[in-house]
Amino acid sequence: MTVTIFVADLAEFSPLVKAASAVPDITVVPPRHGYWRIQAPQQLALHRKTLGLRVALWNSALSGGIRGHLKEYTNDSIILENER
C-alpha cells in the first residue's frame, strides 16, 4: 500500500508541496478534489529543517489526513509507514 499525506490545495501549503516534490522516492500527485497527495511506496519521511519549512506550516501539515501508520511526528520529522 502506498503511504500518503493529503495536503489542501491552498497557497499556504505550497511550500510543503514544493519541498516534498524535491525529496527522492516521494511522488507529489496534482490536486484532485482539493487535495495534493504526497506519496511513497513503503515509507514517507519528511524533515522540517531540511525542507526549510516554518513551524506553523509543519504543525498543520497533516490536517488534510493521511493513509498509513504514523510512526513518528515531532517538531522536525514526520515518518509514515505502511499499515501493519
Secondary structure, DSSP 8 states (H G I E B T S, - for coil): --EEEEEESSGGGHHHHHHHHTSTT-EEEEEETTEEEEEESSEEEEEHHHHT--HHHHHTTTTT-EESEEEEE-SSEEEEE---
